Amino acid sequence: MNPTDADGDLPDRSRLSRSAETAVIVGAGRLASCLVPALHAAGLNISQVYSPDPAQAARLAGAVGAAAASGINDLQTDADFYLLTVPDDAIAGVSSELGRLGISGML
């Protein structure tokens, strides 16, 4: 079922809200390489990208004008949300590390 407005039309999702929301991307592999440019183009403010591979983080961050975090301990802790784009078997460990840093709001 698709959400519609009062006229029965689908909502315009061509642009995200222009609020001051910021996102940190944790992971810079295949999923992030597809999602991050699209989210950025839709208006999301991506402030930082982290990957255990610094070259991947720098490449993806540079593509959207974000900072590349050199280590998980260097992540900003005041973003509105954190998008985890890591392999399934890494989600628990990464979530635990982020929680240790006091970070919440992970997707």
C-alpha positions, 0 to 999 in steps of 0.5 A: 500500500502506497501512502497518498495525499488527500487527492490520492496522489503519491507524495513528491519524494524528489527532495528530502526535507531541507531541515538541519538534519545531518547523517554520518555514514558508517561503512563505505562499501557497495551499499554506501556507494549507491545510497550516499550519492542518492541521499546527498542528491536528494538533499540530505546533509551527510557530514561524515563517512567512516570506513576501516579502509581510509581510501574508501572513506575519503573517496565517498566523503569527497564525492558528497563534500563530507569529512572522512573519519580516520577511525571509529573513535573519530566519529562526530557524536552529535549527528541526527542519525547514523546510517550503518552500511556495513556487512550483516555480520558486522552490525552487532560489533559496530553498533556496540562500538558506537554505543560505547562512544555514546552514539545513538540514532543508528539506522 
